C-alpha cells in the first residue's frame, strides 16, 4: 500500500522533473469556479438570484471533485439550486449532467463559450477580486518560487492565460511555454508521454488531485516510469482517498509532504 507522505517521512528528491496539476494542487479555485458557474446559470435561468449564497458555494465545493471542465459548474449550480443534494450528484454525476442538458436543450459548446466569456468579463472589470477568489494553497507560493522552472511543468485543464495571471499575481515567475493547459487540446497522459520523450532519462513526478486521471496514467503503458502522487488536499472524496491508498503505483501525498518534497 502506498504511504502518506508527511514532513517526517519525506526525503527531498533532486534531479527530478515535476509535472503539477493546477486546480486542486496549486490553486484553490473552487470559489471562483462556483461563482462563475452561478453567474452563467443566472443568465440562463432567471429565477435564480443574481449572487449565490455562501451555502451554495459550500455545496458546490462538495461536488467539485467530480467536475472535469469549467462549464460543468453552470449545470452543477443549477442542479444544486433545484435541490439536488451533493451526495446524489457525486453518486450519479454523468447522468444528472446529461439529463439537465437534454431537458433544457442546452449546447455544451455554447455553455463553454458563456462560461469563458463570463470569466473574461469578471477579469476585465475586477481583476483583483477574481485573483482573490483563486487563492493558492498555504505554503505553495513560496515553494513554487524555490523550484527551478527548468525542472517543472504545469499540466492542467484550465486555460493557460488564467494560470499565468494567477501565478503572476502571486509574484511567481513561471515560463508560459511550460504551462500545458486546455488550449493544447491534449490529454494529460499524452502530455506526459511527450515529456518523457523530450526529457529522456529523467524521472517525472506527476502530482494530481483527481484519482481517475491517475488511473488513466496507470493504464497507459507508455507512462510506466512516471511516479504518481495523489494530492489529498485537493478536490477528491473520502472514497477516492481510500481507493488511491490501495493502488501500488500511487503515493498519497498531503500538503505538508508536497511542500517538503521540493527543493
C-alpha positions in Angstrom: 0.0 0.0 0.0 1.3 3.5 -0.9 2.1 5.5 2.2 1.1 9.0 3.1 4.0 11.4 2.8 4.5 13.8 5.8 7.3 16.1 6.7 8.8 13.4 8.9 8.9 10.8 6.3 9.7 12.6 3.0 13.2 12.7 1.7 13.9 15.6 -0.6 14.1 14.4 -4.2 16.6 16.2 -6.5 17.2 16.0 -10.3 13.6 15.2 -11.0 11.1 16.7 -13.4 7.9 17.8 -11.8 4.6 17.8 -13.5 2.0 19.6 -11.4 -1.8 19.9 -11.8 -3.0 23.4 -11.1 -6.6 23.5 -9.7 -6.7 21.4 -6.6 -2.9 21.1 -6.3 -1.5 24.7 -6.6 -4.7 26.8 -6.6 -7.9 26.5 -4.6 -10.1 27.7 -7.4 -13.4 26.3 -6.2 -14.9 29.6 -5.1 -14.2 31.4 -8.4 -15.3 28.5 -10.5 -18.6 28.2 -8.5 -19.3 31.9 -8.7 -18.6 32.0 -12.4 -20.8 28.9 -12.9 -23.6 30.7 -10.9 -23.3 33.9 -13.0 -23.8 31.9 -16.2 -26.7 29.9 -14.7 -28.4 33.0 -13.5 -28.5 34.3 -17.1 -30.0 31.0 -18.4 -32.5 30.6 -15.5 -33.8 33.9 -14.5 -35.5 32.5 -11.3 -32.0 32.3 -9.7 -30.7 35.2 -7.5 -28.0 37.4 -9.0 -25.5 36.3 -6.4 -25.1 32.9 -4.8 -25.4 32.5 -1.1 -22.3 31.2 0.8 -24.2 28.0 1.4 -24.4 27.4 -2.4 -20.6 27.8 -2.7 -20.1 25.3 0.1 -22.4 22.8 -1.6 -20.5 23.3 -4.9 -17.2 22.6 -3.2 -18.5 19.2 -2.1 -19.4 18.4 -5.8 -16.2 19.9 -7.2 -14.2 16.5 -7.1 -16.3 15.1 -9.9 -16.2 18.2 -12.2 -13.7 17.9 -15.0 -14.2 21.1 -17.1 -15.3 24.6 -16.1 -18.6 24.7 -18.0 -20.0 21.9 -15.8 -20.0 24.4 -12.9 -23.0 26.0 -14.6 -25.0 22.8 -14.5 -23.9 21.9 -11.0 -25.0 25.2 -9.7 -28.4 24.9 -11.3 -28.9 21.3 -10.1 -27.9 22.4 -6.5 -30.3 25.3 -6.7 -33.1 22.9 -7.8 -32.4 20.9 -4.6 -30.3 18.0 -5.9 -28.0 17.0 -3.0 -24.2 17.0 -3.3 -24.3 13.3 -2.4 -26.7 12.5 -5.3 -24.5 14.4 -7.7 -21.4 12.7 -6.5 -23.1 9.3 -7.0 -24.7 9.9 -10.3 -22.9 12.9 -11.9 -22.8 11.9 -15.5 -26.5 11.0 -15.7 -27.5 14.2 -13.8 -25.5 16.4 -16.2 -26.8 14.6 -19.3 -30.4 14.9 -18.0 -30.3 18.6 -17.5 -28.6 19.2 -20.8 -31.3 17.2 -22.6 -34.2 18.7 -20.5 -33.1 22.2 -21.2 -31.9 21.6 -24.8 -28.5 23.1 -23.9 -25.4 23.1 -26.1 -22.1 22.2 -24.4 -20.2 24.3 -26.8 -22.4 27.3 -26.0 -22.0 26.7 -22.3 -18.3 26.6 -22.7 -18.4 29.9 -24.6 -20.6 31.5 -22.0 -18.5 30.3 -19.1 -15.3 31.6 -20.7 -16.9 35.0 -21.6 -18.3 35.4 -18.1 -14.9 34.7 -16.6 -13.3 37.1 -19.0 -15.8 39.9 -18.2 -15.1 39.4 -14.4 -11.3 39.6 -15.0 -11.6 42.7 -17.2 -13.8 44.5 -14.7 -12.3 43.4 -11.3 -9.1 41.5 -11.7 -8.2 42.0 -8.0 -11.4 40.3 -6.9 -11.0 37.5 -9.4 -7.5 36.8 -8.2 -8.7 36.9 -4.6 -11.2 34.1 -5.4 -8.3 32.0 -6.7 -6.0 31.7 -3.7 -3.0 29.4 -3.7 -2.9 26.7 -1.1 -1.0 27.6 2.0 2.8 27.5 1.5 2.6 26.6 -2.2 3.6 30.1 -3.5 6.9 30.1 -1.6 7.7 26.6 -2.7 7.0 27.3 -6.4 9.4 30.3 -6.2 12.1 27.9 -5.0 11.6 25.3 -7.8 13.8 25.8 -10.8 11.4 26.4 -13.7 13.5 24.2 -15.9 12.6 21.3 -13.5 8.8 21.9 -13.6 5.7 21.8 -15.8 2.1 22.7 -15.0 -0.4 20.3 -16.7 -4.0 21.5 -16.3 -7.4 21.6 -17.9 -7.5 25.3 -17.2 -6.8 27.9 -19.9 -3.1 28.8 -19.8 -3.6 32.5 -19.6 -5.6 32.1 -16.4 -2.8 30.1 -14.9 -0.2 32.7 -15.9 -2.4 35.6 -14.4 -2.8 33.8 -11.1 0.9 33.0 -10.8 2.0 36.5 -11.8 -0.4 38.0 -9.2 1.4 35.9 -6.6 4.8 37.1 -7.7 5.7 33.7 -9.2 7.7 33.8 -12.5 6.8 30.8 -14.5 7.5 30.3 -18.2 4.4 30.3 -20.3 5.8 27.5 -22.5 5.9 25.2 -19.5 2.2 25.5 -18.9 0.2 22.9 -20.7 -3.5 23.8 -20.5 -6.9 23.5 -22.2 -5.5 25.4 -25.1 -3.4 22.5 -26.2 -6.4 20.2 -26.6 -4.3 17.3 -25.3 -5.0 14.7 -22.6 -2.7 14.6 -19.6 -1.4 11.1 -20.4 -0.4 12.4 -23.9 1.3 15.4 -22.4 3.2 13.2 -20.0 4.2 10.8 -22.8 5.6 13.7 -24.9 7.5 15.0 -21.9 9.1 11.5 -21.4 10.3 11.7 -25.0 11.6 15.3 -24.6 13.3 14.6 -21.3 14.6 11.1 -21.9 16.4 9.7 -18.9 14.7 11.9 -16.4 12.1 10.8 -13.9 8.8 12.6 -14.0 6.9 13.1 -10.7 3.2 13.8 -11.5 1.1 15.4 -8.8 -2.6 15.3 -9.4 -5.7 15.5 -7.2 -8.1 13.6 -9.5 -7.9 9.8 -9.0 -9.4 9.0 -12.4 -6.6 10.9 -14.1 -4.0 9.0 -12.2 -5.7 5.7 -13.1 -5.6 6.7 -16.8 -1.9 7.2 -16.4 -1.5 3.8 -14.8 -3.4 2.2 -17.7 -1.1 3.8 -20.3 1.9 1.5 -20.8 3.9 4.4 -22.2 3.9 6.0 -18.7 5.1 3.1 -16.6 8.1 5.1 -15.4 6.1 8.2 -14.3 5.9 8.4 -10.5 2.4 9.2 -9.4 1.4 11.3 -6.4 -2.2 11.8 -5.2 -2.8 15.2 -3.7 -5.3 14.6 -0.8 -5.7 18.3 -0.1 -7.3 18.9 -3.5 -10.7 18.1 -5.0 -11.3 14.5 -4.1 -13.6 12.4 -2.0 -13.0 10.2 1.0 -13.7 7.2 -1.2 -11.1 8.5 -3.7 -8.6 8.6 -0.8 -9.4 5.1 0.2 -9.1 3.8 -3.4 -5.9 5.6 -4.0 -4.3 4.1 -0.9 -4.9 0.6 -2.4 -3.1 1.5 -5.7 0.5 0.2 -5.5 1.7 2.7 -8.2 0.2 5.7 -6.4 1.7 7.5 -3.4 -0.8 9.6 -1.4 0.6 13.0 -0.5 -0.6 15.6 2.0 0.1 19.3 1.7 2.9 19.3 4.2 4.6 16.4 2.3 4.2 18.2 -1.0 5.8 21.4 0.3 8.7 19.4 1.8 9.1 17.3 -1.3 10.6 20.0 -3.4 13.9 21.7 -3.1 
